[in-house]
Amino acid sequence: MLNLLLAVPAWVSNSFPTIRIVLMCIIAVGALAMIVITLMQSARGETGANVITGATNDSYYMQNKGETKDEVLRRLTIGLAIAIVVCVLIYLTLFAIYPNTSAGA
């Protein structure tokens, strides 16, 4: 009974190594992109307030700071991290289903 549940067509089991290679390439490119995007961001400690006087900069730029380049890079970093985690989970699932990578076995 268990053999019937675990039986998969030959084309599916033959495509697992290729799918894993593609996933590893996506993970590697995503990791490199994450490094570059992270290095492009500026420090997040700036609030726009003067430390000595406590005055804030209520300029148009400060009011619309959510649409700046740093905000776009921050959102892109979060999205890329989620995509990498999903790819890693898929890769590990495929590895658990079909651990044999040799073509002769």
Buried (B, 14 or more C-beta within 10 A) or exposed (E): EEEEEEEEEEEEEEBBBEBBEEBEEBBEEBEEBBEEBEEEBEEEEEEEEEEEEEEEEEEEEEEEEEEEEBEEBBEBBEEBBEBBEEBBEBBEEBEEEBEEEEEEE
